Amino acid sequence: MNYLAVIRALLSGWWIIAGATLLGAGASLVVTSITPPTYEASTSYYVSVAGDMSATAGEIAQGSTAAQQKIKSYMQLATSPRVLQGVIDELDLDTSPSALASQVTTSVDAGTVIIRIAVQDGSATSASTIAEQIGKSLATVVQQIEPTGADQKPSVVLEEVTPATEPANPIAPRKSADLALGLVGGLAAGAALALLRAALDTRVRSGEDLDVDVPVVGDIAFDTDAARRPLIIRDEANSARSEAFRSLRTNIQFLRTGGAPTIAVTSARPAEGKTTTTANLGIALSKSGVRTVIIDADLRRPNVAAVMSVEGAVGLTDLLVGRAELEDVVQPWGIDGLAVLPAGTIPPNPSELIGSEAMARVLAELASRFDVVLVDTPPVLAVTDSALVSTLVSTTLLVTAANQTKRSDVRLAIEALDRVGQQPAGIVLTKTKHKASRSAYYRSEYTSTRTA
């Protein structure tokens, strides 16, 4: 996934990111509101090793080194039962030495002989009181266990340099920091979910999602009213969707081969809009003065007659089995030279009829009478009919519904056509969902200016 794909994934999944961010912030606020406060108080003691007043500089240095070595032992001694039991007895605490030790931490800065004793507790007063008492108890125990000098004075002395004070604010929960952490965590989680969604969602969204060597020749926007008004180019000629079909009409002119083009229109799966595309493309061609005929070669689920509002009782199947003549089944539509050949009776053997010599003769005869022959065929991954028709026509268009068709289905459809020696000449994207493009804006501006 390149950086452009990452940006598109993040933008398309903005609602996931926003929701996760809000959820992270909300969870942070809930946790901080139910978490009891924790206070920390500390005291510090200076550790000194007694020496003679007339000691040399070397002896003084040796004393400092000895103090630094002993201080590591005193750090452990501060959380020992011998020290803490005295604190419990002195303050009459309802706890054990091991439980109290879990509240105590000791530390010393490198190169110093000052030991710091910190105590965490739910009460600021208790934290400072316990820290102060631990320091005193440690100093007493050290004097008890360390030997005295020749003058009967303690060889090691712990002197308080920073008394414990009652903390004004708790160290946890930190509402501002926790809220920021929740926001950042939610944002990161949302971004990850958005990228995962994009990676798992293999549906075609736009032409950029198609990793096939077939050009996109049409982009038809999604219309919630398409089922009620399928023939948009007839019912609303100045709409953006009508302009999209006229653009498709222009683009397929560059796909023409020698002679009158015969164009099969198929799709990978059902309900991708191939019949509607065929019908509107036929109307657009006829309105530009191109004599066009639409053939419904979907002999399993024919729909052209219903979309075009023509009689579909007899049609292609009757023509192929010799029950009717071409003039009897081809019906004129409108006043622009468009004709429709419906499917007719649904046969028990559609594939055999589609792949017959009779079908080839019908296509050749219609190509001699019309400028363009459009053939609506079944989905190529559902049955073999479309592949058979593609071998009889000069051009094949693959209709792909955006936000519906998987990229793998598009590849499989192209591979199915490749197996019979055919390659789609172009892909028509339908049901695309995007904001009004600049071209639509300029077209609107041009139309309003010209009208004025």
C-alpha positions, 0 to 999 in steps of 0.5 A: 500500500503506497502513501497515496493509498494510505491517505485515501484509506485514512480519509475514507475511514475518518469516521473510524478514526474520529470514533476511536479517538472519542472512545479513547478520550472517553475511556481515559476520562472514565478511568481517571474519574474512578481511579482513587488518587495516589500521593507521594512524599519523600525524605532524604538522608545524608550518609557519612562515615565517621573519621578522625579530625586530623584525617588526611585527604586520602583517608577522607576520600576512602571514607566517601567511597565507603559511604557510597558502597554502604548506601546500596545496602541501606537502600535495601535495608529501608524496605526490610522488616526490621526497619518497617516493623518499627514504623508500623509499631510507632504509627500503629499502622494496620498493615504488614512489613511486606505490604508497606514495602510495596509502597516504598521506593529508595534511590540515590543519584550516581556519585552522591551519598544521599539516599532518597526514601519515597512513599506512596499512599492514598492519603497525602498526610499518611504518605508524608508521615510514613516517609518521615518515620521510615527515615528515622527508623532507618537511621536508628537501625543503621546505628544499631548494626554498624560498629562504633569507633574507638571513641565509642561513636557510630562509624556511620551516621545518617542525617536528614537533609530533606524532611518529608512534606505533605504533597499538595497534588496527587501523582496519579491519576494525571487527568491532563496527561491521561486524557492526552494519552487516551486521545493519542491512543484512540487516534492511533488505534483508529488509524490502524483500524482504518488501514486494516479496513482498507486492506481487507476491503477489496471492493473497487472504489474508483479507477485507481483501484483497478490493477488490470491493463484495461482502460476505464472508458466510462464513469457513471455516478450512483443514482438512488433513483436509477431503479425508477428512472433507468433511462436517465438520458431520455428522462433528464438529458441535462443531468450529470449522469446523462453527460457521463453516458455521452462521454462513454459514447465518445470514448468508445468511438476510439475502440472501434475496429474495421466495419460496423462495431458489434459491442458486447456489454457484460459484467463480472457479477449480477446487478452491476448495471450492465443492462441500464448502461447498454440501454442509455448508451444505445440512446446516446448513440442514436441521438448523435445520429448513429443507427443503433440496435440493442440485442438482449442476449441474456437468455437466462434473466432478460431485462432489456424489454422491461427497461426499454418498455417494449414487448418481449414475448418474442425476440432473439430466441425465436429468431435463432430457432427459425420461428421468426424473421428479423423484421418480425422481432426487431422493434423501433424505439423512439425517433432517433433510429434506435431499435431493440431486439428483446430476448424472447422466450427463455430457452432450455439451452441458452449457451448452445443458442448463443454459441450457434452459427445462427447467432453469428449470422444474426449479428452479421445481418444486424451489423450490415443494417446498423452503425452500432450493435450493442449486445447485453450479455449475462455476467461473465462469472455466472455462465459461459454465455458472455465468453461465447458472445465475446468471440462473435463481436468486435468489442467487449465492455466490462461493467463494474459497479463501484463499492460493490464489485471486488477487484478479484472478480474483475481480474477473474472476469478478464481472465475468463474472457482471455481464455477464449482469446478475447480481451475487454476493450474498456471498463465502465465504472457504475455506481461511483460515489464521489463529490462533484468533479471540477469538470462537472462544475465547469460544465455547469458554469459553461451551461449557465453562461451559454444560457445567459 
